[in-house]
């Protein structure tokens, strides 16, 4: 289907928006990774393991939520006790070791992980997943990797469009953008009203999710070389959930249908920034300030509020005298201040000042290197130092070798530091958890460039993992940095094949062996995950049908009932089908069926997953 040119053109547009290069000087550097460092980097030069989910793939596969899109990425495990409470783990790490960004701004305020729920893929341009430690660039909670959700900015001129879909509720979206050679603005609105399904699996009351999101982005060259910009996002979500019975003896009895349980989430994030080019683009200064506010309440109770503020100065310098966007020797340096707090511990807050350097070199023999260091000066707990090193080497026949090594950190939470309730006493002497990682991979083209396969081996060791213990002196529980390593190792495989001019095939496979320091298995990290996808076009490309086959095996989880054992969940296979047909050059008819064969399965003991469900809709782009 010759998608390579489309991907490169899309990447060039995004790159022009994301950098300080003047908008009329669009540079086609091929597919790029926006989140790959302090500034964007070309994918072929990037030594770390990364995956990019494009809007085209999202549309073809009929994916409507980010959590479902991430299930296709090698090295990523997605599990949830219902669609409104979904966790993402990268390479077998804990869920709070994955940092989730939206347009480069952390989605979670305060400490703790961001719980994916009803985030729609409508108005999303791409989702970037970086695997392995990213703390040099993003600080705490990027110990295992980063997910960056990037919304559509639009091309030159006016663009607008929208979607609507019905089936077990509805979802709808609309977007508008305008861009000229001075800058542009984009606004997107998305609404999800999902009737849901009964998480208890007893055919009781459906646990619904409704969410409304507004995205607004803009940038403008106010003077030669000086660009100002902003990002803003507002989401309100309400969702149902069921009760649990810890006295149950079976998975079927653990989750209890309960129509009285409901929760509300409010999420706000934003960023303002200024970029200034000097010396013809050889030197670029970027100042930014961003803020994230989240609120969560249950059954109308007092909400828990968490917030995060951050200010950063970034200096980019082309060491070879060239502009930073195409420099072969680039140096990036940052100074960053960050503060966060939570209403659950109103007397305390965490504050960090960080300093970091990144070097990138492109040598004439096809070798590209990236290296970085970071020092975090923490006001509340111990300081820490992280580093990263990566390389990519392309052989004359097109085979690309890539590898990386580095460290990442996860800071202690408020409760772990300051707890004084529920029988716990905090430990202010805790050290950040630290991940040491390396990976090696090869990207191999075949069949005259119609196919591409990437195989990556990885090994991670988590040290100073924080755990709860009972202290007989205190007469209560507290937290310690436990001895020993939690080890994760495995293989990630991704592949694409243009089998014919109208048939595309994709593959994603992950093998993970994740163990605690005592040798016990880590939960909710399937040992085997396989996704096979086929897209067949018809009627000269006006229509297409896409099928996904997903296989999950050797997934363990703790049963929070009975004797509280950790046991293996049943293996399962699911099939999803999506189709689209262009009614006109601007309007498409869409349809999809989730869980085509109505399989019963679960990622978490006791929580059922959605049965067979059909949807039909329209999408338009002008």
Secondary structure in CASP SS format (residue, H / E / C, confidence):
PFRMAT SS
TARGET T0000
AUTHOR 0000-0000-0000
METHOD secondary structure of the structure
MODEL  1
X C 1.00
X C 1.00
X C 1.00
X H 1.00
X H 1.00
X H 1.00
X H 1.00
X H 1.00
X H 1.00
X H 1.00
X H 1.00
X H 1.00
X H 1.00
X H 1.00
X H 1.00
X H 1.00
X H 1.00
X H 1.00
X C 1.00
X C 1.00
X C 1.00
X C 1.00
X C 1.00
X C 1.00
X C 1.00
X C 1.00
X C 1.00
X C 1.00
X C 1.00
X C 1.00
X C 1.00
X E 1.00
X E 1.00
X C 1.00
X C 1.00
X C 1.00
X C 1.00
X C 1.00
X C 1.00
X C 1.00
X E 1.00
X E 1.00
X H 1.00
X H 1.00
X H 1.00
X C 1.00
X C 1.00
X C 1.00
X E 1.00
X E 1.00
X E 1.00
X E 1.00
X E 1.00
X E 1.00
X H 1.00
X H 1.00
X H 1.00
X H 1.00
X H 1.00
X H 1.00
X H 1.00
X C 1.00
X C 1.00
X C 1.00
X E 1.00
X H 1.00
X H 1.00
X H 1.00
X H 1.00
X H 1.00
X C 1.00
X C 1.00
X C 1.00
X C 1.00
X C 1.00
X E 1.00
X E 1.00
X E 1.00
X E 1.00
X E 1.00
X C 1.00
X C 1.00
X C 1.00
X C 1.00
X C 1.00
X E 1.00
X E 1.00
X E 1.00
X E 1.00
X E 1.00
X C 1.00
X C 1.00
X C 1.00
X C 1.00
X H 1.00
X H 1.00
X H 1.00
X E 1.00
X E 1.00
X E 1.00
X E 1.00
X E 1.00
X C 1.00
X C 1.00
X E 1.00
X E 1.00
X C 1.00
X C 1.00
X C 1.00
X C 1.00
X C 1.00
X C 1.00
X C 1.00
X C 1.00
X C 1.00
X E 1.00
X C 1.00
X C 1.00
X C 1.00
X E 1.00
X C 1.00
X C 1.00
X C 1.00
X E 1.00
X E 1.00
X E 1.00
X E 1.00
X E 1.00
X E 1.00
X E 1.00
X E 1.00
X C 1.00
X C 1.00
X C 1.00
X H 1.00
X H 1.00
X H 1.00
X H 1.00
X C 1.00
X C 1.00
X C 1.00
X C 1.00
X C 1.00
X C 1.00
X E 1.00
X E 1.00
X E 1.00
X E 1.00
X E 1.00
X E 1.00
X E 1.00
X C 1.00
X C 1.00
X C 1.00
X C 1.00
X C 1.00
X E 1.00
X E 1.00
X E 1.00
X E 1.00
X E 1.00
X E 1.00
X E 1.00
X E 1.00
X E 1.00
X E 1.00
X C 1.00
X C 1.00
X E 1.00
X E 1.00
X E 1.00
X E 1.00
X E 1.00
X E 1.00
X E 1.00
X E 1.00
X E 1.00
X E 1.00
X E 1.00
X E 1.00
X C 1.00
X C 1.00
X E 1.00
X E 1.00
X E 1.00
X E 1.00
X E 1.00
X E 1.00
X E 1.00
X E 1.00
X E 1.00
X E 1.00
X E 1.00
X E 1.00
X E 1.00
X E 1.00
X E 1.00
X C 1.00
X C 1.00
X C 1.00
X C 1.00
X C 1.00
X C 1.00
X C 1.00
X C 1.00
X C 1.00
X E 1.00
X E 1.00
X E 1.00
X E 1.00
X E 1.00
X E 1.00
X E 1.00
X E 1.00
X E 1.00
X E 1.00
X E 1.00
X E 1.00
X E 1.00
X E 1.00
X E 1.00
X E 1.00
X E 1.00
X C 1.00
X C 1.00
X E 1.00
X E 1.00
X E 1.00
X E 1.00
X E 1.00
X E 1.00
X E 1.00
X E 1.00
X E 1.00
X E 1.00
X E 1.00
X E 1.00
X E 1.00
X E 1.00
X E 1.00
X C 1.00
X C 1.00
X E 1.00
X E 1.00
X C 1.00
X C 1.00
X C 1.00
X C 1.00
X C 1.00
X C 1.00
X H 1.00
X H 1.00
X H 1.00
X H 1.00
X E 1.00
X E 1.00
X C 1.00
X C 1.00
X C 1.00
X C 1.00
X C 1.00
X E 1.00
X E 1.00
X E 1.00
X E 1.00
X E 1.00
X E 1.00
X E 1.00
X E 1.00
X E 1.00
X E 1.00
X E 1.00
X E 1.00
X E 1.00
X E 1.00
X E 1.00
X E 1.00
X E 1.00
X H 1.00
X H 1.00
X H 1.00
X C 1.00
X E 1.00
X E 1.00
X E 1.00
X E 1.00
X E 1.00
X E 1.00
X E 1.00
X E 1.00
X E 1.00
X E 1.00
X E 1.00
X E 1.00
X E 1.00
X E 1.00
X E 1.00
X E 1.00
X C 1.00
X C 1.00
X C 1.00
X C 1.00
X C 1.00
X E 1.00
X E 1.00
X E 1.00
X E 1.00
X E 1.00
X E 1.00
X E 1.00
X E 1.00
X E 1.00
X E 1.00
X E 1.00
X E 1.00
X E 1.00
X E 1.00
X E 1.00
X C 1.00
X C 1.00
X C 1.00
X C 1.00
X C 1.00
X H 1.00
X H 1.00
X H 1.00
X C 1.00
X C 1.00
X E 1.00
X E 1.00
X E 1.00
X E 1.00
X E 1.00
X E 1.00
X E 1.00
X E 1.00
X E 1.00
X E 1.00
X E 1.00
X E 1.00
X E 1.00
X E 1.00
X H 1.00
X H 1.00
X H 1.00
X C 1.00
X C 1.00
X C 1.00
X E 1.00
X E 1.00
X E 1.00
X E 1.00
X E 1.00
X E 1.00
X E 1.00
X E 1.00
X E 1.00
X E 1.00
X E 1.00
X E 1.00
X E 1.00
X E 1.00
X C 1.00
X C 1.00
X C 1.00
X C 1.00
X E 1.00
X E 1.00
X E 1.00
X E 1.00
X E 1.00
X E 1.00
X E 1.00
X E 1.00
X E 1.00
X E 1.00
X E 1.00
X E 1.00
X C 1.00
X C 1.00
X C 1.00
X C 1.00
X C 1.00
X E 1.00
X E 1.00
X E 1.00
X E 1.00
X E 1.00
X E 1.00
X E 1.00
X E 1.00
X E 1.00
X E 1.00
X E 1.00
X C 1.00
X C 1.00
X C 1.00
X C 1.00
X C 1.00
X E 1.00
X E 1.00
X E 1.00
X E 1.00
X E 1.00
X E 1.00
X E 1.00
X E 1.00
X E 1.00
X E 1.00
X E 1.00
X C 1.00
X C 1.00
X C 1.00
X H 1.00
X H 1.00
X H 1.00
X H 1.00
X H 1.00
X C 1.00
X E 1.00
X E 1.00
X C 1.00
X C 1.00
X E 1.00
X E 1.00
X C 1.00
X C 1.00
X C 1.00
X C 1.00
X C 1.00
X C 1.00
X C 1.00
X E 1.00
X E 1.00
X E 1.00
X E 1.00
X E 1.00
X E 1.00
X E 1.00
X E 1.00
X E 1.00
X E 1.00
X E 1.00
X E 1.00
X E 1.00
X E 1.00
X C 1.00
X C 1.00
X C 1.00
X C 1.00
X E 1.00
X E 1.00
X E 1.00
X E 1.00
X E 1.00
X E 1.00
X E 1.00
X E 1.00
X E 1.00
X E 1.00
X E 1.00
X E 1.00
X E 1.00
X C 1.00
X C 1.00
X E 1.00
X E 1.00
X E 1.00
X E 1.00
X E 1.00
X E 1.00
X C 1.00
X C 1.00
X C 1.00
X C 1.00
X E 1.00
X E 1.00
X E 1.00
X E 1.00
X E 1.00
X E 1.00
X C 1.00
X C 1.00
X C 1.00
X C 1.00
X E 1.00
X E 1.00
X E 1.00
X E 1.00
X E 1.00
X E 1.00
X E 1.00
X E 1.00
X E 1.00
X E 1.00
X E 1.00
X E 1.00
X E 1.00
X C 1.00
X C 1.00
X C 1.00
X C 1.00
X E 1.00
X E 1.00
X E 1.00
X E 1.00
X E 1.00
X E 1.00
X E 1.00
X E 1.00
X E 1.00
X E 1.00
X E 1.00
X E 1.00
X E 1.00
X C 1.00
X C 1.00
X C 1.00
X C 1.00
X C 1.00
X E 1.00
X C 1.00
X C 1.00
X C 1.00
X C 1.00
X C 1.00
X C 1.00
X E 1.00
X E 1.00
X E 1.00
X E 1.00
X E 1.00
X E 1.00
X E 1.00
X E 1.00
X E 1.00
X E 1.00
X E 1.00
X C 1.00
X C 1.00
X C 1.00
X C 1.00
X E 1.00
X E 1.00
X E 1.00
X E 1.00
X E 1.00
X E 1.00
X E 1.00
X E 1.00
X E 1.00
X E 1.00
X E 1.00
X C 1.00
X C 1.00
X E 1.00
X E 1.00
X E 1.00
X C 1.00
X C 1.00
X C 1.00
X C 1.00
X C 1.00
X C 1.00
X C 1.00
X E 1.00
X E 1.00
X E 1.00
X C 1.00
X C 1.00
X C 1.00
X E 1.00
X E 1.00
X E 1.00
X E 1.00
X E 1.00
X E 1.00
X E 1.00
X E 1.00
X E 1.00
X E 1.00
X E 1.00
X C 1.00
X C 1.00
X C 1.00
X C 1.00
X E 1.00
X E 1.00
X E 1.00
X E 1.00
X E 1.00
X E 1.00
X E 1.00
X E 1.00
X C 1.00
X C 1.00
X C 1.00
X C 1.00
X C 1.00
X C 1.00
X C 1.00
X C 1.00
X C 1.00
X C 1.00
X C 1.00
X C 1.00
X C 1.00
X C 1.00
X C 1.00
X C 1.00
X C 1.00
X C 1.00
X E 1.00
X E 1.00
X E 1.00
X E 1.00
X E 1.00
X E 1.00
X E 1.00
X E 1.00
X E 1.00
X C 1.00
END
